[in-house]
Amino acid sequence: RRPPSAAITGRQLCRVWVNPWRRTSVGVTLGHDAAPMGATDTYLGLRAFVDELARCGLREACTSPGSRSTPLVLSLAREARIRATSHIDERSGGFFGLGLAKTSGRPVALACTSGTAAANYAPAVVEAHEARVPLLVLTADRPPELRDLGAGQTIDQVKLYGSAAKWFQEVDDHAAT
């Protein structure tokens, strides 16, 4: 039996759908009636990436707010096949995602901004590696020329998780050829 302070209310687990072009409230399901992708959509590449994640079976994403990761977070939140939950603290968001992945046996995405925000996922990433639990960590790093400038959000994220990361890929924003 849970203590009263640990009780889960329906409001805590309520799904939130985000559509930046229209006012919504908690619990409103927009599903596939969300605005279609147009040629002027600034998130077109990210939305295609998130669509592919959903097609491959991703169903849960734990996001943490940050200006650099806003396009990624909005793309995850707008995808009807992915339940996106927002976590102000990256460390707790990482462990929440780890718990979802352990429970479901399916990969869970963690998404945050750059630098020390991504470093806060490290304990959950290490635990997931040791327990062989699938996590997909998506961080919005700065371009190479803006790294290692002395501020916490400018640390180099390449190999941030060391050997705990099974695979690492740095994606640039250059046009495909």
Secondary structure, DSSP 8 states (H G I E B T S, - for coil): ---GGG---TTTT------TTS---TT---GGGS----TT-TTHHHHHHHHHHHHTT--EEEE---TTTHHHHHHHHH-TTSEEEE-SSHHHHHHHHHHHHHHHSS-EEEEE-STHHHHTTHHHHHHHHHHT--EEEEE----GGGSSSSSGGGS--TTTTGGG-S-----------
